[in-house]
Amino acid sequence: QVQLQESGPGLVKPSETLSLTCTVSGGSISSGSYYWGWVRQRPGEGLEWIGNIHYNGNTFYNPSVKSRLTMSVDASKNQFSLRLTSVTAADTAVYYCARRGMIVTVRGAFDIWGQGTMVTVSS
Amino acid sequence: SYELTQPLSVSVALGQTARINCEGNNIGTKDVHWYQQKPGQAPVLVIYGNTNRPSGIPERFSASNSGNTATLTISRAQVGDEADYSCQVWDDSTMVFGGGAKLTVL
């Protein structure tokens, strides 16, 4: 059974870079059938999609963060990562990693989610 | 950019039927997915591809999608169904979520 686990610092200073990693267990990130994504949720707000990445490096980014965002995959570690530069208080949120399931099975929905990690941007 | 609009809150009496709408321009032409999120927990997929339930999701959960409105229906509502419900679509290479609707079971 595939599981996802986010890791990274819980506190980041304004103007610095937020870096998070999602470790995939119970399955291979290199299977080729899936995209892997990040979703965040600001306190008291709804879900916001950040971006998706395939293990071959193909990416889709939310235009609202595209200029500050880099996603990457480390297949040797079965991990994918998010890097968000020049953060502000508006980037304070719970960050979730998730698997975008296959079109033929779940029509591309996010079918598996990590538990989420809280990131606060503050000096 | 594409927008999805959901009511902030929906209330339903215990054992009755709850309906949660998700409005978007021609949403009926898109695949709509629904997620349930309980406080302090990660979202859980409850409906994918407009009408399909993942394994483990009760038959009480159903959905439809036509025109400019997609609807999640929860029959025989239980206290355990209290949660935020968010719709989601893919539009022009962008994934879009609705703002989420909080379901209260009275």
Interface residues (C-beta under 8 A of the other chain):
Chain A: G37 V39 E45 G46 L47 E48 W49 N52 F60 N62 P63 Y96 G101 V106 R107 G108 A109 F110 D111 W113 G114 Q115 G116
Chain B: S1 D31 H33 Y35 Q37 Q41 A42 P43 V44 L45 Y48 G49 N52 P54 D84 S86 Q88 W90 S93 T94 M95 V96 F97 G98 G99 G100
